[in-house]
Amino acid sequence: MTVLELLLTLLAAFGLVCLVWLGVGWLLLPLRSPMRIVLEAHGNGGELEQAVRGLLWLRSTGLWRGTVVIRDEGLDEEGLMLARAMSLRSGVKLVQRPGGM
């Protein structure tokens, strides 16, 4: 057996293990997830965009299938603009305080 054949065999075995791993993971994930992650946003919404992008990345990889909720806990105008911009993305909702803008 040559070195090339050995490498190709190892690569094929690794690929097969990865496919089985992904298939089992997909089967174990629920089809619908009523789970929500609520982000409480204050002030100018510092790190809000990073948190939302991280959660959306998890959704895009299929590791999580829930909804992101941004809850206004005293956002200023800059933070509210950021939260509104984030809520335009699919799977992100903004819940504003009563009497808010």
Buried (B, 14 or more C-beta within 10 A) or exposed (E): EEEEEEEEEEEEEEEEEEEEEEEEEEEEEEEEEEEEBEBEBBEBBEEBEEBBEEBBEBBEEEEBBBBBBBBBEEBEEEBBBBBBBBBEEEBBBBBBEEEEE
